[in-house]
Amino acid sequence: MEVIYDAFLALMRLDVLLVILLASIFGLFVGAIPGLTATMAVALLVPVTFFMDPLPAIAAIVSASAMAIFAGDIPSALLRIPGTPSSAAYTDVAYKLTMAGKGELVLGACVVTSAVGGLFGGVFLMFFAPAVAKFALNMSSYEYFWLVCLGLTSAAFIAPGSAIKGMISLFLGLLVAMVGLFPVTGQPRFTFGSTALYGGVGLVATLIGMFAIAEILRYALSRDPLPPMATNKIGNIFKGLAPELWRYRRGFGSGIVVGTVTGPLPGAGADIAAWISYALSRRFSINRKEFDKGNLEGIVAAGAANNASVSTSYVPATVLGIPGDSMTAIVIGVLFIKGLTPGPAIFQNQPTLIYGIFLSFILANLLMIPLGYAAIKLSRYILDVPRAYLMPIILLFCVVGAFAMDNTLSAVVTMLVFGVVGWFMEENGFPIAPALLGVVLGRMLEETFLTSMIKAQGDFLQFFSRPISATLGVITILIWLSPLVMLLLKRAGRRRAEA
């Protein structure tokens, strides 16, 4: 406790607090702009951190990343354009509720669930980081393969409407994920002779295209009048929120658990945590029809998972020196620049610094409610901007965001191509969410499968050779077989009724 107290005093210095405040405002701004991401916000902060001490430098990154993840929900609800990839899981339902006159409720739920999820993740990070890191270190490629399979299985639960169209969308995403070099031999696949595709299709460019560009195309090709809600103001975002959160408390809790558990897994991050949490929420929803039409259940679950995952993703980064996602990879780089080596020894060598970083998560998520409220109140002016002016501005930001990720025009072309693909899919009833999930998890699925098969020397039974992998494998296969089992049970029930 003495170390935590010293870390608290170090964090409460006026200069550190000022850095956290400014970084939080910067993160809100970047996250709320379609086309810019939380990773980009963190990357843009790195040059500024060169002139800071280690604690304010990392605290600035922590604050910006947490705020940017939440801020991505604002354009999701107001424009149907996710500000960050993790917001894409519930963009459709958030926009539906906004169009139904519940924009205040949606944005209030987003800011509160994000803050509470981040607080739980921060507390978990402080007290359980070493133990969780040891558990994550025991995960092999077998376990990761089954986890990815579970994540892809959730696509069947995410997609409303036709299950066949949902699966076609998923396989399209997996096909896109195969573009690039084959992991084992380095042989180019589906690159059509373009060296720009050797590294694969960029997730950010794909996301921006399928949501933002598709929405811009939809506006350009349609001259229908805007829904009445688009002229309303955003009022009190906390009015009536408490009963709704209590109503969906089970999803709220499961979102926190999913985010907390997913965060420490290398390569997972807030994006996958949001998708899995939203899928589980839809799968176990009491009223599936109401869920698809639009309610807060999925938003509450995925919103809590977002920031809980952001917090706990620092477990492998600080304790093992293994990045949990792209943001923590940048954090590790900043620590090395400051002459610090992430790993178990950092708790003995720099205890005040490491617990100061953990406490900065709690402070950032406490600041999220007042700063998020201010950002939402300011964002209402978006509704006053005529779409004829707003859409070209968003297109400009999308082009800048796609280009800035790789500094290549090929990313802009990718964005535009997938914009057309996304528009075509939605016009014909194909859901976009499964395709994005396939793009996110496809590369990891292939890499973990190939690594596991090489280790097992072609023996697939080795995927069940470890207790955790065997448990995950059995659960995944049972989920795959459940539709067939349910069909057989229904047929057996009909035969008994006829008899």
C-alpha positions as CSV (number, residue, x, y, z in Angstrom):
1,M,0.0,0.0,0.0
2,E,2.9,2.3,0.6
3,V,4.0,2.0,-3.0
4,I,0.5,2.8,-4.2
5,Y,0.4,5.9,-2.0
6,D,3.8,7.1,-3.4
7,A,2.5,6.5,-6.9
8,F,-0.7,8.5,-6.1
9,L,1.4,11.4,-4.9
10,A,3.6,11.3,-8.0
11,L,0.4,11.3,-10.2
12,M,-1.1,14.2,-8.3
13,R,1.6,16.6,-9.3
14,L,0.2,19.6,-11.2
15,D,2.3,19.1,-14.3
16,V,1.2,15.4,-14.6
17,L,-2.5,16.3,-14.1
18,L,-2.2,19.0,-16.8
19,V,-0.7,16.5,-19.2
20,I,-3.5,14.0,-18.5
21,L,-6.2,16.6,-19.0
22,L,-4.7,17.8,-22.3
23,A,-4.1,14.2,-23.6
24,S,-7.7,13.4,-22.6
25,I,-9.1,16.3,-24.7
26,F,-6.9,15.3,-27.6
27,G,-8.0,11.7,-27.4
28,L,-11.7,12.7,-27.4
29,F,-11.1,14.9,-30.5
30,V,-9.3,12.2,-32.5
31,G,-11.6,9.4,-31.5
32,A,-14.7,11.4,-32.4
33,I,-13.5,12.0,-36.0
34,P,-14.4,9.2,-38.4
35,G,-11.3,7.9,-40.1
36,L,-9.0,8.5,-37.2
37,T,-8.4,5.8,-34.5
38,A,-7.2,5.4,-31.0
39,T,-4.0,3.9,-32.2
40,M,-3.4,7.0,-34.4
41,A,-4.1,9.2,-31.3
42,V,-1.4,7.3,-29.4
43,A,1.0,7.4,-32.3
44,L,0.7,11.2,-32.7
45,L,1.5,11.6,-29.0
46,V,4.8,9.8,-29.1
47,P,6.9,12.7,-30.4
48,V,5.5,14.9,-27.6
49,T,6.5,12.3,-25.0
50,F,10.2,12.6,-25.9
51,F,10.2,15.8,-23.7
52,M,8.4,14.3,-20.7
53,D,9.4,12.1,-17.7
54,P,8.3,8.5,-17.9
55,L,5.2,8.8,-15.7
56,P,3.5,11.7,-17.5
57,A,4.5,10.3,-20.9
58,I,2.7,7.0,-20.3
59,A,-0.1,8.6,-18.4
60,A,-0.7,10.8,-21.5
61,I,-0.9,7.7,-23.7
62,V,-3.2,6.0,-21.3
63,S,-5.6,8.9,-21.1
64,A,-5.7,9.5,-24.9
65,S,-6.3,5.9,-25.7
66,A,-9.1,5.5,-23.1
67,M,-10.9,8.7,-24.3
68,A,-10.5,7.8,-28.0
69,I,-12.1,4.4,-27.5
70,F,-15.1,6.0,-26.0
71,A,-15.3,9.0,-28.3
72,G,-15.6,6.6,-31.3
73,D,-19.2,6.0,-30.0
74,I,-20.3,9.6,-30.7
75,P,-20.2,9.5,-34.6
76,S,-21.5,5.9,-34.4
77,A,-24.7,7.2,-32.7
78,L,-25.1,10.4,-34.6
79,L,-23.9,9.5,-38.1
80,R,-23.8,5.7,-38.3
81,I,-20.0,6.0,-38.8
82,P,-17.8,4.4,-36.1
83,G,-15.0,6.7,-34.9
84,T,-12.9,3.7,-33.9
85,P,-12.9,0.0,-34.9
86,S,-14.2,-1.1,-31.5
87,S,-17.3,1.0,-32.0
88,A,-18.3,-0.8,-35.1
89,A,-19.8,-3.8,-33.2
90,Y,-22.8,-1.7,-32.2
91,T,-22.9,1.2,-34.7
92,D,-26.1,0.0,-36.3
93,V,-28.1,-0.4,-33.1
94,A,-26.8,2.9,-31.7
95,Y,-27.9,4.8,-34.9
96,K,-31.3,3.1,-34.9
97,L,-31.9,4.3,-31.3
98,T,-30.8,7.8,-32.2
99,M,-33.2,7.9,-35.1
100,A,-35.9,6.7,-32.7
101,G,-35.3,9.8,-30.5
102,K,-33.1,8.1,-27.9
103,G,-29.8,9.7,-28.8
104,E,-29.3,11.0,-25.3
105,L,-29.9,7.6,-23.7
106,V,-27.4,5.9,-26.2
107,L,-24.6,8.4,-25.6
108,G,-25.2,8.5,-21.8
109,A,-24.9,4.7,-21.8
110,C,-21.8,4.8,-23.9
111,V,-19.9,7.2,-21.6
112,V,-21.0,5.6,-18.3
113,T,-20.4,2.0,-19.4
114,S,-17.0,2.9,-20.9
115,A,-16.0,4.7,-17.7
116,V,-17.2,2.0,-15.3
117,G,-15.6,-0.8,-17.5
118,G,-12.3,1.1,-17.6
119,L,-12.4,1.6,-13.8
120,F,-13.0,-2.1,-13.2
121,G,-10.2,-2.9,-15.7
122,G,-7.9,-0.5,-13.9
123,V,-8.5,-1.9,-10.5
124,F,-8.1,-5.4,-11.8
125,L,-4.8,-4.3,-13.5
126,M,-3.4,-3.0,-10.1
127,F,-4.1,-6.1,-8.0
128,F,-4.0,-9.0,-10.5
129,A,-1.5,-8.0,-13.2
130,P,1.3,-10.5,-12.3
131,A,-1.1,-13.5,-11.8
132,V,-3.0,-12.8,-15.1
133,A,0.3,-12.3,-17.0
134,K,1.5,-15.8,-15.8
135,F,-1.8,-17.3,-17.0
136,A,-1.6,-15.6,-20.4
137,L,2.0,-16.8,-20.7
138,N,0.8,-20.4,-20.5
139,M,-1.5,-19.9,-23.5
140,S,-0.2,-21.7,-26.6
141,S,-1.2,-21.6,-30.2
142,Y,-3.7,-24.4,-29.6
143,E,-5.6,-22.2,-27.1
144,Y,-5.5,-19.2,-29.4
145,F,-6.8,-21.2,-32.3
146,W,-9.9,-22.3,-30.4
147,L,-10.4,-18.7,-29.0
148,V,-10.4,-17.4,-32.6
149,C,-12.8,-20.1,-33.6
150,L,-15.1,-19.0,-30.8
151,G,-14.8,-15.4,-31.9
152,L,-15.7,-16.3,-35.5
153,T,-18.6,-18.5,-34.3
154,S,-20.0,-15.4,-32.7
155,A,-20.6,-14.0,-36.2
156,A,-23.6,-16.3,-36.4
157,F,-25.0,-14.5,-33.3
158,I,-24.0,-11.0,-34.4
159,A,-25.8,-11.0,-37.8
160,P,-29.5,-10.4,-37.7
161,G,-31.7,-11.7,-40.5
162,S,-30.6,-14.5,-42.8
163,A,-28.0,-16.8,-41.2
164,I,-26.9,-17.8,-44.7
165,K,-26.2,-14.2,-45.7
166,G,-24.4,-13.8,-42.4
167,M,-22.1,-16.8,-43.1
168,I,-21.4,-15.5,-46.7
169,S,-20.4,-12.2,-45.2
170,L,-18.1,-13.9,-42.7
171,F,-16.4,-16.0,-45.4
172,L,-15.9,-12.8,-47.5
173,G,-14.1,-11.3,-44.5
174,L,-11.9,-14.4,-44.2
175,L,-11.1,-14.3,-47.9
176,V,-10.0,-10.7,-47.5
177,A,-7.8,-11.7,-44.5
178,M,-6.0,-14.2,-46.8
179,V,-4.7,-11.4,-49.1
180,G,-0.9,-11.0,-48.7
181,L,2.0,-13.3,-48.0
182,F,1.4,-16.9,-47.0
183,P,2.7,-17.1,-43.4
184,V,4.9,-20.3,-43.9
185,T,6.4,-19.9,-47.4
186,G,6.1,-16.2,-47.9
187,Q,4.3,-16.8,-51.3
188,P,2.0,-13.9,-52.4
189,R,-1.7,-14.8,-52.4
190,F,-4.5,-12.8,-54.1
191,T,-2.3,-9.8,-54.5
192,F,-2.8,-9.6,-58.3
193,G,0.8,-8.6,-58.8
194,S,0.5,-5.5,-56.5
195,T,3.3,-5.2,-53.9
196,A,1.1,-2.9,-51.9
197,L,-1.0,-5.9,-50.9
198,Y,1.9,-8.0,-49.7
199,G,1.2,-6.9,-46.1
200,G,-2.4,-7.7,-46.5
201,V,-5.5,-5.5,-46.5
202,G,-5.5,-2.9,-43.8
203,L,-8.2,-3.2,-41.2
204,V,-8.6,0.5,-40.7
205,A,-9.0,1.2,-44.4
206,T,-11.5,-1.6,-44.6
207,L,-13.5,-0.4,-41.6
208,I,-13.6,3.2,-42.9
209,G,-14.7,2.0,-46.3
210,M,-17.4,-0.3,-45.2
211,F,-19.0,2.1,-42.8
212,A,-18.0,5.7,-43.6
213,I,-17.7,5.6,-47.4
214,A,-20.7,3.3,-47.7
215,E,-22.7,5.8,-45.6
216,I,-21.5,8.7,-47.8
217,L,-22.5,6.7,-51.0
218,R,-25.9,6.0,-49.5
219,Y,-26.4,9.7,-48.9
220,A,-25.1,10.7,-52.3
221,L,-27.4,8.2,-54.1
222,S,-30.5,9.0,-52.0
223,R,-32.4,12.3,-52.0
224,D,-34.9,11.2,-49.3
225,P,-35.5,13.8,-46.6
226,L,-33.6,13.3,-43.3
227,P,-35.4,11.7,-40.4
228,P,-36.9,14.1,-37.9
229,M,-34.4,13.2,-35.2
230,A,-31.6,14.7,-37.2
231,T,-32.9,18.2,-36.3
232,N,-33.2,17.6,-32.6
233,K,-30.8,18.6,-29.9
234,I,-28.9,16.2,-27.5
235,G,-30.4,16.9,-24.1
236,N,-29.7,15.4,-20.7
237,I,-27.7,12.2,-21.4
238,F,-28.1,10.9,-17.8
239,K,-31.9,11.2,-17.7
240,G,-33.5,7.8,-17.3
241,L,-30.2,6.0,-17.6
242,A,-30.0,4.3,-14.2
243,P,-33.1,2.1,-14.7
244,E,-31.9,1.1,-18.2
245,L,-28.4,0.1,-16.8
246,W,-30.1,-1.8,-14.0
247,R,-32.4,-3.6,-16.5
248,Y,-29.3,-4.7,-18.5
249,R,-27.1,-5.3,-15.5
250,R,-26.3,-8.9,-16.6
251,G,-25.0,-7.7,-20.0
252,F,-23.1,-4.9,-18.3
253,G,-21.4,-7.4,-15.9
254,S,-20.6,-9.9,-18.7
255,G,-19.1,-7.1,-20.8
256,I,-16.7,-6.1,-18.0
257,V,-15.7,-9.8,-17.6
258,V,-15.2,-10.3,-21.3
259,G,-13.1,-7.1,-21.6
260,T,-11.1,-7.9,-18.5
261,V,-10.3,-11.4,-19.7
262,T,-9.7,-10.5,-23.4
263,G,-7.4,-7.6,-22.7
264,P,-4.4,-9.6,-21.5
265,L,-4.4,-11.9,-24.5
266,P,-1.8,-10.8,-27.0
267,G,-3.3,-9.7,-30.3
268,A,-6.9,-9.4,-28.9
269,G,-7.6,-5.8,-27.8
270,A,-10.7,-3.7,-27.5
271,D,-11.9,-4.5,-31.0
272,I,-12.3,-8.2,-30.4
273,A,-13.6,-7.7,-26.9
274,A,-16.4,-5.5,-28.2
275,W,-17.4,-8.0,-30.9
276,I,-17.4,-11.0,-28.6
277,S,-19.3,-9.1,-25.8
278,Y,-21.9,-7.9,-28.3
279,A,-22.3,-11.4,-29.7
280,L,-22.7,-13.0,-26.3
281,S,-25.2,-10.3,-25.4
282,R,-27.3,-11.0,-28.5
283,R,-27.0,-14.8,-28.1
284,F,-28.3,-14.8,-24.5
285,S,-30.7,-11.9,-24.8
286,I,-34.2,-12.7,-23.4
287,N,-35.9,-10.9,-26.2
288,R,-34.0,-11.4,-29.5
289,K,-36.5,-9.6,-31.7
290,E,-36.3,-6.5,-29.5
291,F,-32.5,-6.7,-29.5
292,D,-32.4,-6.7,-33.3
293,K,-34.9,-3.8,-33.5
294,G,-32.7,-1.7,-31.2
295,N,-32.2,-1.6,-27.5
296,L,-29.3,-0.7,-25.1
297,E,-28.4,-4.3,-24.1
298,G,-25.7,-4.8,-26.7
299,I,-24.4,-1.3,-26.4
300,V,-24.1,-1.6,-22.6
301,A,-22.2,-4.9,-22.9
302,A,-19.8,-4.0,-25.7
303,G,-19.2,-0.5,-24.3
304,A,-18.1,-1.9,-20.9
305,A,-15.9,-4.5,-22.7
306,N,-14.1,-1.8,-24.7
307,N,-12.4,0.2,-22.0
308,A,-12.1,-2.8,-19.6
309,S,-10.0,-4.4,-22.4
310,V,-7.9,-1.3,-22.9
311,S,-7.0,-1.3,-19.2
312,T,-6.1,-5.0,-18.9
313,S,-4.2,-5.0,-22.2
314,Y,-1.3,-3.4,-20.3
315,V,-0.8,-6.6,-18.3
316,P,1.3,-8.5,-20.8
317,A,2.9,-5.2,-22.0
318,T,4.2,-4.2,-18.5
319,V,4.7,-7.5,-16.9
320,L,6.0,-9.6,-19.9
321,G,7.0,-7.0,-22.4
322,I,4.6,-8.5,-24.9
323,P,2.2,-6.0,-26.6
324,G,-1.5,-6.9,-26.2
325,D,-2.4,-4.7,-29.1
326,S,-1.0,-1.9,-31.3
327,M,-1.4,0.7,-28.6
328,T,0.5,-1.2,-26.0
329,A,3.2,-1.9,-28.6
330,I,3.7,1.9,-28.8
331,V,3.8,2.0,-25.0
332,I,6.6,-0.6,-24.9
333,G,8.5,1.5,-27.4
334,V,8.1,4.6,-25.2
335,L,9.3,2.7,-22.1
336,F,12.4,1.6,-24.0
337,I,13.1,5.1,-25.1
338,K,12.9,6.2,-21.5
339,G,15.5,3.6,-20.6
340,L,13.0,1.2,-18.9
341,T,12.7,-2.5,-19.7
342,P,9.2,-4.0,-19.4
343,G,9.1,-7.3,-17.6
344,P,8.6,-8.8,-14.1
345,A,11.6,-6.9,-12.7
346,I,9.9,-3.6,-13.3
347,F,7.8,-4.2,-10.2
348,Q,11.0,-4.3,-8.1
349,N,13.0,-1.7,-10.0
350,Q,10.3,0.9,-10.7
351,P,7.3,0.2,-8.5
352,T,6.2,3.8,-8.2
353,L,6.2,4.2,-11.9
354,I,4.3,1.0,-12.7
355,Y,1.6,1.7,-10.1
356,G,1.4,5.3,-11.2
357,I,0.6,4.0,-14.7
358,F,-2.1,1.8,-13.3
359,L,-3.6,4.6,-11.2
360,S,-3.6,6.8,-14.4
361,F,-6.2,4.4,-15.8
362,I,-8.5,5.1,-12.9
363,L,-8.0,8.8,-13.1
364,A,-8.6,8.8,-16.9
365,N,-11.8,6.9,-16.6
366,L,-13.0,9.2,-13.8
367,L,-12.4,12.2,-16.0
368,M,-14.2,10.4,-18.8
369,I,-17.7,11.2,-17.4
370,P,-17.3,15.1,-17.2
371,L,-15.2,15.4,-20.3
372,G,-17.3,12.9,-22.2
373,Y,-20.4,14.8,-21.2
374,A,-18.9,18.0,-22.5
375,A,-17.8,16.3,-25.8
376,I,-21.3,14.9,-26.3
377,K,-22.9,18.3,-25.7
378,L,-20.6,19.9,-28.2
379,S,-21.2,17.1,-30.7
380,R,-24.8,18.1,-31.0
381,Y,-23.8,20.8,-33.3
382,I,-23.0,18.1,-35.8
383,L,-26.8,17.7,-36.2
384,D,-27.0,21.4,-37.2
385,V,-24.5,21.0,-40.1
386,P,-26.3,20.3,-43.4
387,R,-25.4,16.9,-44.7
388,A,-24.3,18.5,-48.1
389,Y,-21.4,20.1,-46.2
390,L,-20.9,17.4,-43.5
391,M,-20.4,14.5,-45.8
392,P,-17.5,16.0,-47.8
393,I,-15.8,17.0,-44.6
394,I,-16.1,13.4,-43.3
395,L,-14.8,12.1,-46.6
396,L,-11.8,14.3,-46.3
397,F,-11.1,13.0,-42.8
398,C,-11.5,9.4,-44.0
399,V,-9.0,9.9,-46.8
400,V,-6.5,11.5,-44.3
401,G,-7.1,8.7,-41.8
402,A,-6.6,5.9,-44.3
403,F,-3.5,7.5,-45.8
404,A,-1.9,8.2,-42.4
405,M,-2.1,4.6,-41.3
406,D,0.4,3.4,-44.0
407,N,1.4,6.6,-45.7
408,T,0.4,5.1,-49.1
409,L,-2.3,5.9,-51.6
410,S,-3.1,2.1,-51.8
411,A,-4.8,2.4,-48.4
412,V,-7.1,5.1,-49.8
413,V,-7.9,2.9,-52.8
414,T,-8.6,0.0,-50.5
415,M,-11.0,2.3,-48.5
416,L,-12.9,3.4,-51.6
417,V,-13.2,-0.2,-52.9
418,F,-14.6,-1.5,-49.7
419,G,-16.9,1.5,-49.5
420,V,-18.5,0.3,-52.7
421,V,-18.5,-3.3,-51.4
422,G,-20.1,-2.3,-48.1
423,W,-22.8,-0.2,-49.9
424,F,-23.6,-3.1,-52.2
425,M,-23.8,-5.6,-49.3
426,E,-26.2,-3.5,-47.3
427,E,-28.3,-2.7,-50.3
428,N,-28.8,-6.5,-50.8
429,G,-29.3,-7.5,-47.2
430,F,-25.8,-8.8,-46.3
431,P,-24.7,-7.7,-42.8
432,I,-21.3,-6.0,-42.6
433,A,-20.4,-7.0,-39.1
434,P,-19.5,-10.7,-39.8
435,A,-17.3,-9.5,-42.7
436,L,-15.4,-7.2,-40.5
437,L,-15.0,-9.9,-37.8
438,G,-13.6,-12.2,-40.5
439,V,-11.0,-9.5,-41.5
440,V,-10.1,-8.9,-37.8
441,L,-9.7,-12.6,-36.9
442,G,-8.8,-14.3,-40.2
443,R,-5.1,-13.7,-40.1
444,M,-4.8,-14.9,-36.5
445,L,-6.9,-18.0,-37.3
446,E,-4.5,-19.0,-40.1
447,E,-1.3,-18.3,-38.2
448,T,-2.4,-20.1,-35.1
449,F,-3.6,-23.1,-37.1
450,L,-0.4,-23.4,-39.1
451,T,1.8,-22.9,-36.1
452,S,-0.2,-25.6,-34.2
453,M,-0.1,-28.1,-37.1
454,I,3.7,-27.7,-37.5
455,K,4.2,-28.3,-33.8
456,A,1.8,-31.2,-33.8
457,Q,3.4,-32.6,-37.0
458,G,0.0,-32.9,-38.7
459,D,-1.7,-34.6,-35.8
460,F,-5.0,-32.7,-35.2
461,L,-5.6,-34.5,-31.9
462,Q,-2.8,-32.4,-30.4
463,F,-5.3,-29.5,-30.5
464,F,-7.0,-31.3,-27.5
465,S,-3.8,-32.3,-25.8
466,R,-3.8,-29.5,-23.2
467,P,-6.5,-29.0,-20.6
468,I,-7.4,-25.4,-21.6
469,S,-7.3,-26.1,-25.3
470,A,-9.3,-29.3,-24.9
471,T,-12.0,-27.4,-22.9
472,L,-12.2,-24.6,-25.5
473,G,-12.2,-27.1,-28.4
474,V,-15.0,-29.1,-26.9
475,I,-17.1,-26.0,-26.2
476,T,-16.5,-24.7,-29.8
477,I,-17.5,-28.0,-31.4
478,L,-20.6,-28.3,-29.2
479,I,-21.6,-24.8,-30.3
480,W,-21.1,-25.8,-33.9
481,L,-23.2,-28.9,-33.5
482,S,-26.0,-27.1,-31.4
483,P,-28.1,-26.0,-34.5
484,L,-28.1,-29.6,-35.8
485,V,-29.0,-31.0,-32.3
486,M,-31.8,-28.4,-32.0
487,L,-33.1,-29.4,-35.4
488,L,-33.1,-33.1,-34.5
489,L,-34.9,-32.4,-31.2
490,K,-37.6,-30.3,-33.0
491,R,-38.2,-33.1,-35.5
492,A,-38.4,-35.7,-32.7
493,G,-40.9,-33.4,-30.9
494,R,-43.0,-33.1,-34.0
495,R,-43.0,-36.9,-34.5
496,R,-44.1,-37.4,-30.9
497,A,-46.9,-34.8,-31.3
498,E,-48.1,-36.5,-34.5
499,A,-48.0,-39.9,-32.9
